[in-house]
Amino acid sequence: MHEYNAQVEKMVKLGMNPEEFATYLMLHKYGAPPHGGLGLGLERLTMHLLGAKNVREATMFPRDINRVSP
């Protein structure tokens, strides 16, 4: 959920005080993503550290057309 008013209504319904979550709710007004994190996986980090052009070069077990199941 990423709508400010809907989030406030949900908090009130659950018996929470929205004023205690003012900073969190402010992020909804500015359009920040509802989830945190950078999204940089180990393979992508390794790819950048090695200077590889493709993430498959840094992945130990890459999936390809002949290997599509884990």
mmCIF file of the N, C-alpha and C atoms, coordinates in Angstrom:
data_MODEL
# 
_entry.id   MODEL 
# 
loop_
_atom_site.group_PDB 
_atom_site.id 
_atom_site.type_symbol 
_atom_site.label_atom_id 
_atom_site.label_alt_id 
_atom_site.label_comp_id 
_atom_site.label_asym_id 
_atom_site.label_entity_id 
_atom_site.label_seq_id 
_atom_site.pdbx_PDB_ins_code 
_atom_site.Cartn_x 
_atom_site.Cartn_y 
_atom_site.Cartn_z 
_atom_site.occupancy 
_atom_site.B_iso_or_equiv 
_atom_site.pdbx_formal_charge 
_atom_site.auth_seq_id 
_atom_site.auth_comp_id 
_atom_site.auth_asym_id 
_atom_site.auth_atom_id 
_atom_site.pdbx_PDB_model_num 
ATOM 1   N N  . MET A 1 1  ? 0.850  -1.164  0.000   1.00 0.00 ? 1  MET A N  1 
ATOM 2   C CA . MET A 1 1  ? 0.000  0.000   0.000   1.00 0.00 ? 1  MET A CA 1 
ATOM 3   C C  . MET A 1 1  ? 0.898  1.230   0.000   1.00 0.00 ? 1  MET A C  1 
ATOM 4   N N  . HIS A 1 2  ? 0.589  2.174   -0.883  1.00 0.00 ? 2  HIS A N  1 
ATOM 5   C CA . HIS A 1 2  ? 1.427  3.364   -0.971  1.00 0.00 ? 2  HIS A CA 1 
ATOM 6   C C  . HIS A 1 2  ? 0.594  4.646   -1.054  1.00 0.00 ? 2  HIS A C  1 
ATOM 7   N N  . GLU A 1 3  ? -0.617 4.590   -0.534  1.00 0.00 ? 3  GLU A N  1 
ATOM 8   C CA . GLU A 1 3  ? -1.460 5.783   -0.514  1.00 0.00 ? 3  GLU A CA 1 
ATOM 9   C C  . GLU A 1 3  ? -1.536 6.300   0.916   1.00 0.00 ? 3  GLU A C  1 
ATOM 10  N N  . TYR A 1 4  ? -1.230 7.561   1.069   1.00 0.00 ? 4  TYR A N  1 
ATOM 11  C CA . TYR A 1 4  ? -1.157 8.169   2.402   1.00 0.00 ? 4  TYR A CA 1 
ATOM 12  C C  . TYR A 1 4  ? -2.462 8.000   3.179   1.00 0.00 ? 4  TYR A C  1 
ATOM 13  N N  . ASN A 1 5  ? -3.574 8.401   2.596   1.00 0.00 ? 5  ASN A N  1 
ATOM 14  C CA . ASN A 1 5  ? -4.855 8.348   3.308   1.00 0.00 ? 5  ASN A CA 1 
ATOM 15  C C  . ASN A 1 5  ? -5.259 6.917   3.647   1.00 0.00 ? 5  ASN A C  1 
ATOM 16  N N  . ALA A 1 6  ? -5.022 5.999   2.730   1.00 0.00 ? 6  ALA A N  1 
ATOM 17  C CA . ALA A 1 6  ? -5.364 4.603   2.985   1.00 0.00 ? 6  ALA A CA 1 
ATOM 18  C C  . ALA A 1 6  ? -4.508 4.039   4.119   1.00 0.00 ? 6  ALA A C  1 
ATOM 19  N N  . GLN A 1 7  ? -3.246 4.438   4.169   1.00 0.00 ? 7  GLN A N  1 
ATOM 20  C CA . GLN A 1 7  ? -2.360 3.960   5.228   1.00 0.00 ? 7  GLN A CA 1 
ATOM 21  C C  . GLN A 1 7  ? -2.797 4.502   6.589   1.00 0.00 ? 7  GLN A C  1 
ATOM 22  N N  . VAL A 1 8  ? -3.182 5.776   6.628   1.00 0.00 ? 8  VAL A N  1 
ATOM 23  C CA . VAL A 1 8  ? -3.649 6.369   7.882   1.00 0.00 ? 8  VAL A CA 1 
ATOM 24  C C  . VAL A 1 8  ? -4.924 5.673   8.347   1.00 0.00 ? 8  VAL A C  1 
ATOM 25  N N  . GLU A 1 9  ? -5.863 5.436   7.436   1.00 0.00 ? 9  GLU A N  1 
ATOM 26  C CA . GLU A 1 9  ? -7.106 4.736   7.789   1.00 0.00 ? 9  GLU A CA 1 
ATOM 27  C C  . GLU A 1 9  ? -6.819 3.347   8.334   1.00 0.00 ? 9  GLU A C  1 
ATOM 28  N N  . LYS A 1 10 ? -5.889 2.661   7.716   1.00 0.00 ? 10 LYS A N  1 
ATOM 29  C CA . LYS A 1 10 ? -5.539 1.311   8.169   1.00 0.00 ? 10 LYS A CA 1 
ATOM 30  C C  . LYS A 1 10 ? -4.938 1.357   9.575   1.00 0.00 ? 10 LYS A C  1 
ATOM 31  N N  . MET A 1 11 ? -4.088 2.343   9.832   1.00 0.00 ? 11 MET A N  1 
ATOM 32  C CA . MET A 1 11 ? -3.494 2.476   11.162  1.00 0.00 ? 11 MET A CA 1 
ATOM 33  C C  . MET A 1 11 ? -4.550 2.748   12.221  1.00 0.00 ? 11 MET A C  1 
ATOM 34  N N  . VAL A 1 12 ? -5.487 3.634   11.913  1.00 0.00 ? 12 VAL A N  1 
ATOM 35  C CA . VAL A 1 12 ? -6.556 3.969   12.861  1.00 0.00 ? 12 VAL A CA 1 
ATOM 36  C C  . VAL A 1 12 ? -7.411 2.728   13.132  1.00 0.00 ? 12 VAL A C  1 
ATOM 37  N N  . LYS A 1 13 ? -7.710 1.975   12.072  1.00 0.00 ? 13 LYS A N  1 
ATOM 38  C CA . LYS A 1 13 ? -8.520 0.770   12.219  1.00 0.00 ? 13 LYS A CA 1 
ATOM 39  C C  . LYS A 1 13 ? -7.834 -0.266  13.114  1.00 0.00 ? 13 LYS A C  1 
ATOM 40  N N  . LEU A 1 14 ? -6.500 -0.305  13.043  1.00 0.00 ? 14 LEU A N  1 
ATOM 41  C CA . LEU A 1 14 ? -5.739 -1.248  13.853  1.00 0.00 ? 14 LEU A CA 1 
ATOM 42  C C  . LEU A 1 14 ? -5.419 -0.723  15.248  1.00 0.00 ? 14 LEU A C  1 
ATOM 43  N N  . GLY A 1 15 ? -5.932 0.480   15.564  1.00 0.00 ? 15 GLY A N  1 
ATOM 44  C CA . GLY A 1 15 ? -5.726 1.057   16.892  1.00 0.00 ? 15 GLY A CA 1 
ATOM 45  C C  . GLY A 1 15 ? -4.369 1.710   17.075  1.00 0.00 ? 15 GLY A C  1 
ATOM 46  N N  . MET A 1 16 ? -3.718 2.053   15.989  1.00 0.00 ? 16 MET A N  1 
ATOM 47  C CA . MET A 1 16 ? -2.409 2.702   16.055  1.00 0.00 ? 16 MET A CA 1 
ATOM 48  C C  . MET A 1 16 ? -2.589 4.210   15.947  1.00 0.00 ? 16 MET A C  1 
ATOM 49  N N  . ASN A 1 17 ? -1.634 4.946   16.486  1.00 0.00 ? 17 ASN A N  1 
ATOM 50  C CA . ASN A 1 17 ? -1.664 6.398   16.416  1.00 0.00 ? 17 ASN A CA 1 
ATOM 51  C C  . ASN A 1 17 ? -0.810 6.855   15.237  1.00 0.00 ? 17 ASN A C  1 
ATOM 52  N N  . PRO A 1 18 ? -1.413 7.396   14.180  1.00 0.00 ? 18 PRO A N  1 
ATOM 53  C CA . PRO A 1 18 ? -0.640 7.831   13.007  1.00 0.00 ? 18 PRO A CA 1 
ATOM 54  C C  . PRO A 1 18 ? 0.397  8.902   13.315  1.00 0.00 ? 18 PRO A C  1 
ATOM 55  N N  . GLU A 1 19 ? 0.195  9.681   14.378  1.00 0.00 ? 19 GLU A N  1 
ATOM 56  C CA . GLU A 1 19 ? 1.164  10.711  14.730  1.00 0.00 ? 19 GLU A CA 1 
ATOM 57  C C  . GLU A 1 19 ? 2.504  10.117  15.138  1.00 0.00 ? 19 GLU A C  1 
ATOM 58  N N  . GLU A 1 20 ? 2.482  8.894   15.659  1.00 0.00 ? 20 GLU A N  1 
ATOM 59  C CA . GLU A 1 20 ? 3.723  8.231   16.048  1.00 0.00 ? 20 GLU A CA 1 
ATOM 60  C C  . GLU A 1 20 ? 4.524  7.770   14.824  1.00 0.00 ? 20 GLU A C  1 
ATOM 61  N N  . PHE A 1 21 ? 3.878  7.721   13.683  1.00 0.00 ? 21 PHE A N  1 
ATOM 62  C CA . PHE A 1 21 ? 4.514  7.273   12.446  1.00 0.00 ? 21 PHE A CA 1 
ATOM 63  C C  . PHE A 1 21 ? 4.608  8.404   11.429  1.00 0.00 ? 21 PHE A C  1 
ATOM 64  N N  . ALA A 1 22 ? 4.735  9.632   11.927  1.00 0.00 ? 22 ALA A N  1 
ATOM 65  C CA . ALA A 1 22 ? 4.722  10.806  11.054  1.00 0.00 ? 22 ALA A CA 1 
ATOM 66  C C  . ALA A 1 22 ? 5.835  10.752  10.012  1.00 0.00 ? 22 ALA A C  1 
ATOM 67  N N  . THR A 1 23 ? 7.024  10.333  10.407  1.00 0.00 ? 23 THR A N  1 
ATOM 68  C CA . THR A 1 23 ? 8.144  10.285  9.467   1.00 0.00 ? 23 THR A CA 1 
ATOM 69  C C  . THR A 1 23 ? 7.886  9.259   8.375   1.00 0.00 ? 23 THR A C  1 
ATOM 70  N N  . TYR A 1 24 ? 7.406  8.088   8.768   1.00 0.00 ? 24 TYR A N  1 
ATOM 71  C CA . TYR A 1 24 ? 7.095  7.043   7.794   1.00 0.00 ? 24 TYR A CA 1 
ATOM 72  C C  . TYR A 1 24 ? 5.995  7.502   6.842   1.00 0.00 ? 24 TYR A C  1 
ATOM 73  N N  . LEU A 1 25 ? 4.965  8.110   7.368   1.00 0.00 ? 25 LEU A N  1 
ATOM 74  C CA . LEU A 1 25 ? 3.852  8.554   6.537   1.00 0.00 ? 25 LEU A CA 1 
ATOM 75  C C  . LEU A 1 25 ? 4.251  9.711   5.627   1.00 0.00 ? 25 LEU A C  1 
ATOM 76  N N  . MET A 1 26 ? 5.208  10.542  6.068   1.00 0.00 ? 26 MET A N  1 
ATOM 77  C CA . MET A 1 26 ? 5.672  11.659  5.256   1.00 0.00 ? 26 MET A CA 1 
ATOM 78  C C  . MET A 1 26 ? 6.276  11.143  3.945   1.00 0.00 ? 26 MET A C  1 
ATOM 79  N N  . LEU A 1 27 ? 6.930  10.001  3.998   1.00 0.00 ? 27 LEU A N  1 
ATOM 80  C CA . LEU A 1 27 ? 7.547  9.439   2.795   1.00 0.00 ? 27 LEU A CA 1 
ATOM 81  C C  . LEU A 1 27 ? 6.503  9.159   1.714   1.00 0.00 ? 27 LEU A C  1 
ATOM 82  N N  . HIS A 1 28 ? 5.291  8.793   2.125   1.00 0.00 ? 28 HIS A N  1 
ATOM 83  C CA . HIS A 1 28 ? 4.221  8.558   1.146   1.00 0.00 ? 28 HIS A CA 1 
ATOM 84  C C  . HIS A 1 28 ? 3.885  9.837   0.390   1.00 0.00 ? 28 HIS A C  1 
ATOM 85  N N  . LYS A 1 29 ? 3.941  10.951  1.089   1.00 0.00 ? 29 LYS A N  1 
ATOM 86  C CA . LYS A 1 29 ? 3.605  12.227  0.450   1.00 0.00 ? 29 LYS A CA 1 
ATOM 87  C C  . LYS A 1 29 ? 4.643  12.629  -0.593  1.00 0.00 ? 29 LYS A C  1 
ATOM 88  N N  . TYR A 1 30 ? 5.884  12.242  -0.375  1.00 0.00 ? 30 TYR A N  1 
ATOM 89  C CA . TYR A 1 30 ? 6.957  12.606  -1.299  1.00 0.00 ? 30 TYR A CA 1 
ATOM 90  C C  . TYR A 1 30 ? 7.160  11.589  -2.417  1.00 0.00 ? 30 TYR A C  1 
ATOM 91  N N  . GLY A 1 31 ? 6.412  10.496  -2.388  1.00 0.00 ? 31 GLY A N  1 
ATOM 92  C CA . GLY A 1 31 ? 6.490  9.513   -3.462  1.00 0.00 ? 31 GLY A CA 1 
ATOM 93  C C  . GLY A 1 31 ? 7.668  8.570   -3.355  1.00 0.00 ? 31 GLY A C  1 
ATOM 94  N N  . ALA A 1 32 ? 8.210  8.400   -2.160  1.00 0.00 ? 32 ALA A N  1 
ATOM 95  C CA . ALA A 1 32 ? 9.300  7.448   -1.976  1.00 0.00 ? 32 ALA A CA 1 
ATOM 96  C C  . ALA A 1 32 ? 8.763  6.030   -2.139  1.00 0.00 ? 32 ALA A C  1 
ATOM 97  N N  . PRO A 1 33 ? 9.587  5.096   -2.575  1.00 0.00 ? 33 PRO A N  1 
ATOM 98  C CA . PRO A 1 33 ? 9.107  3.729   -2.718  1.00 0.00 ? 33 PRO A CA 1 
ATOM 99  C C  . PRO A 1 33 ? 8.678  3.149   -1.371  1.00 0.00 ? 33 PRO A C  1 
ATOM 100 N N  . PRO A 1 34 ? 7.673  2.288   -1.352  1.00 0.00 ? 34 PRO A N  1 
ATOM 101 C CA . PRO A 1 34 ? 7.167  1.751   -0.092  1.00 0.00 ? 34 PRO A CA 1 
ATOM 102 C C  . PRO A 1 34 ? 8.081  0.707   0.536   1.00 0.00 ? 34 PRO A C  1 
ATOM 103 N N  . HIS A 1 35 ? 9.134  0.363   -0.122  1.00 0.00 ? 35 HIS A N  1 
ATOM 104 C CA . HIS A 1 35 ? 10.049 -0.635  0.409   1.00 0.00 ? 35 HIS A CA 1 
ATOM 105 C C  . HIS A 1 35 ? 11.453 -0.041  0.448   1.00 0.00 ? 35 HIS A C  1 
ATOM 106 N N  . GLY A 1 36 ? 12.261 -0.563  1.302   1.00 0.00 ? 36 GLY A N  1 
ATOM 107 C CA . GLY A 1 36 ? 13.629 -0.065  1.397   1.00 0.00 ? 36 GLY A CA 1 
ATOM 108 C C  . GLY A 1 36 ? 14.591 -1.015  0.711   1.00 0.00 ? 36 GLY A C  1 
ATOM 109 N N  . GLY A 1 37 ? 15.819 -0.678  0.698   1.00 0.00 ? 37 GLY A N  1 
ATOM 110 C CA . GLY A 1 37 ? 16.829 -1.545  0.135   1.00 0.00 ? 37 GLY A CA 1 
ATOM 111 C C  . GLY A 1 37 ? 17.397 -1.012  -1.151  1.00 0.00 ? 37 GLY A C  1 
ATOM 112 N N  . LEU A 1 38 ? 18.552 -1.502  -1.463  1.00 0.00 ? 38 LEU A N  1 
ATOM 113 C CA . LEU A 1 38 ? 19.274 -1.043  -2.638  1.00 0.00 ? 38 LEU A CA 1 
ATOM 114 C C  . LEU A 1 38 ? 19.021 -1.934  -3.840  1.00 0.00 ? 38 LEU A C  1 
ATOM 115 N N  . GLY A 1 39 ? 18.788 -3.217  -3.616  1.00 0.00 ? 39 GLY A N  1 
ATOM 116 C CA . GLY A 1 39 ? 18.517 -4.127  -4.718  1.00 0.00 ? 39 GLY A CA 1 
ATOM 117 C C  . GLY A 1 39 ? 19.767 -4.565  -5.451  1.00 0.00 ? 39 GLY A C  1 
ATOM 118 N N  . LEU A 1 40 ? 20.913 -4.468  -4.810  1.00 0.00 ? 40 LEU A N  1 
ATOM 119 C CA . LEU A 1 40 ? 22.162 -4.876  -5.431  1.00 0.00 ? 40 LEU A CA 1 
ATOM 120 C C  . LEU A 1 40 ? 22.507 -6.262  -4.901  1.00 0.00 ? 40 LEU A C  1 
ATOM 121 N N  . GLY A 1 41 ? 22.364 -7.280  -5.751  1.00 0.00 ? 41 GLY A N  1 
ATOM 122 C CA . GLY A 1 41 ? 22.629 -8.645  -5.351  1.00 0.00 ? 41 GLY A CA 1 
ATOM 123 C C  . GLY A 1 41 ? 24.116 -8.973  -5.367  1.00 0.00 ? 41 GLY A C  1 
ATOM 124 N N  . LEU A 1 42 ? 24.449 -10.111 -4.819  1.00 0.00 ? 42 LEU A N  1 
ATOM 125 C CA . LEU A 1 42 ? 25.837 -10.531 -4.744  1.00 0.00 ? 42 LEU A CA 1 
ATOM 126 C C  . LEU A 1 42 ? 26.448 -10.677 -6.133  1.00 0.00 ? 42 LEU A C  1 
ATOM 127 N N  . GLU A 1 43 ? 25.677 -11.224 -7.074  1.00 0.00 ? 43 GLU A N  1 
ATOM 128 C CA . GLU A 1 43 ? 26.210 -11.384 -8.424  1.00 0.00 ? 43 GLU A CA 1 
ATOM 129 C C  . GLU A 1 43 ? 26.502 -10.039 -9.083  1.00 0.00 ? 43 GLU A C  1 
ATOM 130 N N  . ARG A 1 44 ? 25.616 -9.087  -8.894  1.00 0.00 ? 44 ARG A N  1 
ATOM 131 C CA . ARG A 1 44 ? 25.833 -7.770  -9.505  1.00 0.00 ? 44 ARG A CA 1 
ATOM 132 C C  . ARG A 1 44 ? 27.008 -7.041  -8.848  1.00 0.00 ? 44 ARG A C  1 
ATOM 133 N N  . LEU A 1 45 ? 27.146 -7.188  -7.536  1.00 0.00 ? 45 LEU A N  1 
ATOM 134 C CA . LEU A 1 45 ? 28.292 -6.599  -6.856  1.00 0.00 ? 45 LEU A CA 1 
ATOM 135 C C  . LEU A 1 45 ? 29.587 -7.231  -7.372  1.00 0.00 ? 45 LEU A C  1 
ATOM 136 N N  . THR A 1 46 ? 29.601 -8.559  -7.490  1.00 0.00 ? 46 THR A N  1 
ATOM 137 C CA . THR A 1 46 ? 30.772 -9.261  -8.013  1.00 0.00 ? 46 THR A CA 1 
ATOM 138 C C  . THR A 1 46 ? 31.058 -8.828  -9.445  1.00 0.00 ? 46 THR A C  1 
ATOM 139 N N  . MET A 1 47 ? 30.021 -8.657  -10.240 1.00 0.00 ? 47 MET A N  1 
ATOM 140 C CA . MET A 1 47 ? 30.179 -8.219  -11.618 1.00 0.00 ? 47 MET A CA 1 
ATOM 141 C C  . MET A 1 47 ? 30.899 -6.866  -11.680 1.00 0.00 ? 47 MET A C  1 
ATOM 142 N N  . HIS A 1 48 ? 30.494 -5.945  -10.822 1.00 0.00 ? 48 HIS A N  1 
ATOM 143 C CA . HIS A 1 48 ? 31.117 -4.624  -10.818 1.00 0.00 ? 48 HIS A CA 1 
ATOM 144 C C  . HIS A 1 48 ? 32.550 -4.675  -10.290 1.00 0.00 ? 48 HIS A C  1 
ATOM 145 N N  . LEU A 1 49 ? 32.784 -5.508  -9.280  1.00 0.00 ? 49 LEU A N  1 
ATOM 146 C CA . LEU A 1 49 ? 34.136 -5.611  -8.733  1.00 0.00 ? 49 LEU A CA 1 
ATOM 147 C C  . LEU A 1 49 ? 35.107 -6.221  -9.747  1.00 0.00 ? 49 LEU A C  1 
ATOM 148 N N  . LEU A 1 50 ? 34.607 -7.182  -10.550 1.00 0.00 ? 50 LEU A N  1 
ATOM 149 C CA . LEU A 1 50 ? 35.453 -7.825  -11.548 1.00 0.00 ? 50 LEU A CA 1 
ATOM 150 C C  . LEU A 1 50 ? 35.536 -7.036  -12.850 1.00 0.00 ? 50 LEU A C  1 
ATOM 151 N N  . GLY A 1 51 ? 34.640 -6.083  -13.015 1.00 0.00 ? 51 GLY A N  1 
ATOM 152 C CA . GLY A 1 51 ? 34.611 -5.320  -14.259 1.00 0.00 ? 51 GLY A CA 1 
ATOM 153 C C  . GLY A 1 51 ? 33.998 -6.109  -15.406 1.00 0.00 ? 51 GLY A C  1 
ATOM 154 N N  . ALA A 1 52 ? 33.164 -7.094  -15.076 1.00 0.00 ? 52 ALA A N  1 
ATOM 155 C CA . ALA A 1 52 ? 32.515 -7.917  -16.101 1.00 0.00 ? 52 ALA A CA 1 
ATOM 156 C C  . ALA A 1 52 ? 31.422 -7.121  -16.795 1.00 0.00 ? 52 ALA A C  1 
ATOM 157 N N  . LYS A 1 53 ? 31.163 -7.455  -18.046 1.00 0.00 ? 53 LYS A N  1 
ATOM 158 C CA . LYS A 1 53 ? 30.130 -6.756  -18.809 1.00 0.00 ? 53 LYS A CA 1 
ATOM 159 C C  . LYS A 1 53 ? 28.762 -7.423  -18.681 1.00 0.00 ? 53 LYS A C  1 
ATOM 160 N N  . ASN A 1 54 ? 28.727 -8.665  -18.198 1.00 0.00 ? 54 ASN A N  1 
ATOM 161 C CA . ASN A 1 54 ? 27.486 -9.411  -18.096 1.00 0.00 ? 54 ASN A CA 1 
ATOM 162 C C  . ASN A 1 54 ? 27.433 -10.090 -16.732 1.00 0.00 ? 54 ASN A C  1 
ATOM 163 N N  . VAL A 1 55 ? 26.259 -10.096 -16.100 1.00 0.00 ? 55 VAL A N  1 
ATOM 164 C CA . VAL A 1 55 ? 26.121 -10.696 -14.777 1.00 0.00 ? 55 VAL A CA 1 
ATOM 165 C C  . VAL A 1 55 ? 26.359 -12.208 -14.831 1.00 0.00 ? 55 VAL A C  1 
ATOM 166 N N  . ARG A 1 56 ? 26.153 -12.831 -15.971 1.00 0.00 ? 56 ARG A N  1 
ATOM 167 C CA . ARG A 1 56 ? 26.398 -14.274 -16.077 1.00 0.00 ? 56 ARG A CA 1 
ATOM 168 C C  . ARG A 1 56 ? 27.871 -14.629 -15.904 1.00 0.00 ? 56 ARG A C  1 
ATOM 169 N N  . GLU A 1 57 ? 28.738 -13.692 -16.198 1.00 0.00 ? 57 GLU A N  1 
ATOM 170 C CA . GLU A 1 57 ? 30.170 -13.943 -16.022 1.00 0.00 ? 57 GLU A CA 1 
ATOM 171 C C  . GLU A 1 57 ? 30.549 -14.000 -14.543 1.00 0.00 ? 57 GLU A C  1 
ATOM 172 N N  . ALA A 1 58 ? 29.739 -13.402 -13.681 1.00 0.00 ? 58 ALA A N  1 
ATOM 173 C CA . ALA A 1 58 ? 30.031 -13.360 -12.252 1.00 0.00 ? 58 ALA A CA 1 
ATOM 174 C C  . ALA A 1 58 ? 29.160 -14.322 -11.447 1.00 0.00 ? 58 ALA A C  1 
ATOM 175 N N  . THR A 1 59 ? 28.279 -15.056 -12.102 1.00 0.00 ? 59 THR A N  1 
ATOM 176 C CA . THR A 1 59 ? 27.376 -15.979 -11.434 1.00 0.00 ? 59 THR A CA 1 
ATOM 177 C C  . THR A 1 59 ? 27.952 -17.381 -11.458 1.00 0.00 ? 59 THR A C  1 
ATOM 178 N N  . MET A 1 60 ? 27.938 -18.046 -10.300 1.00 0.00 ? 60 MET A N  1 
ATOM 179 C CA . MET A 1 60 ? 28.518 -19.374 -10.239 1.00 0.00 ? 60 MET A CA 1 
ATOM 180 C C  . MET A 1 60 ? 27.704 -20.393 -11.033 1.00 0.00 ? 60 MET A C  1 
ATOM 181 N N  . PHE A 1 61 ? 26.393 -20.340 -10.915 1.00 0.00 ? 61 PHE A N  1 
ATOM 182 C CA . PHE A 1 61 ? 25.526 -21.271 -11.633 1.00 0.00 ? 61 PHE A CA 1 
ATOM 183 C C  . PHE A 1 61 ? 24.499 -20.491 -12.454 1.00 0.00 ? 61 PHE A C  1 
ATOM 184 N N  . PRO A 1 62 ? 24.892 -19.900 -13.574 1.00 0.00 ? 62 PRO A N  1 
ATOM 185 C CA . PRO A 1 62 ? 23.928 -19.113 -14.365 1.00 0.00 ? 62 PRO A CA 1 
ATOM 186 C C  . PRO A 1 62 ? 22.908 -20.007 -15.056 1.00 0.00 ? 62 PRO A C  1 
ATOM 187 N N  . ARG A 1 63 ? 21.723 -19.480 -15.237 1.00 0.00 ? 63 ARG A N  1 
ATOM 188 C CA . ARG A 1 63 ? 20.696 -20.192 -15.987 1.00 0.00 ? 63 ARG A CA 1 
ATOM 189 C C  . ARG A 1 63 ? 20.822 -19.792 -17.446 1.00 0.00 ? 63 ARG A C  1 
ATOM 190 N N  . ASP A 1 64 ? 20.663 -20.735 -18.312 1.00 0.00 ? 64 ASP A N  1 
ATOM 191 C CA . ASP A 1 64 ? 20.683 -20.434 -19.738 1.00 0.00 ? 64 ASP A CA 1 
ATOM 192 C C  . ASP A 1 64 ? 19.613 -21.258 -20.437 1.00 0.00 ? 64 ASP A C  1 
ATOM 193 N N  . ILE A 1 65 ? 19.595 -21.216 -21.760 1.00 0.00 ? 65 ILE A N  1 
ATOM 194 C CA . ILE A 1 65 ? 18.527 -21.879 -22.500 1.00 0.00 ? 65 ILE A CA 1 
ATOM 195 C C  . ILE A 1 65 ? 18.532 -23.390 -22.305 1.00 0.00 ? 65 ILE A C  1 
ATOM 196 N N  . ASN A 1 66 ? 19.689 -23.963 -21.994 1.00 0.00 ? 66 ASN A N  1 
ATOM 197 C CA . ASN A 1 66 ? 19.776 -25.407 -21.775 1.00 0.00 ? 66 ASN A CA 1 
ATOM 198 C C  . ASN A 1 66 ? 19.601 -25.797 -20.313 1.00 0.00 ? 66 ASN A C  1 
ATOM 199 N N  . ARG A 1 67 ? 19.647 -24.839 -19.443 1.00 0.00 ? 67 ARG A N  1 
ATOM 200 C CA . ARG A 1 67 ? 19.488 -25.114 -18.023 1.00 0.00 ? 67 ARG A CA 1 
ATOM 201 C C  . ARG A 1 67 ? 18.537 -24.074 -17.431 1.00 0.00 ? 67 ARG A C  1 
ATOM 202 N N  . VAL A 1 68 ? 17.266 -24.391 -17.357 1.00 0.00 ? 68 VAL A N  1 
ATOM 203 C CA . VAL A 1 68 ? 16.274 -23.433 -16.874 1.00 0.00 ? 68 VAL A CA 1 
ATOM 204 C C  . VAL A 1 68 ? 15.711 -23.803 -15.509 1.00 0.00 ? 68 VAL A C  1 
ATOM 205 N N  . SER A 1 69 ? 16.047 -24.964 -14.984 1.00 0.00 ? 69 SER A N  1 
ATOM 206 C CA . SER A 1 69 ? 15.572 -25.313 -13.652 1.00 0.00 ? 69 SER A CA 1 
ATOM 207 C C  . SER A 1 69 ? 16.741 -25.228 -12.684 1.00 0.00 ? 69 SER A C  1 
ATOM 208 N N  . PRO A 1 70 ? 16.466 -24.936 -11.420 1.00 0.00 ? 70 PRO A N  1 
ATOM 209 C CA . PRO A 1 70 ? 17.564 -24.788 -10.435 1.00 0.00 ? 70 PRO A CA 1 
ATOM 210 C C  . PRO A 1 70 ? 18.301 -26.087 -10.182 1.00 0.00 ? 70 PRO A C  1 
# 
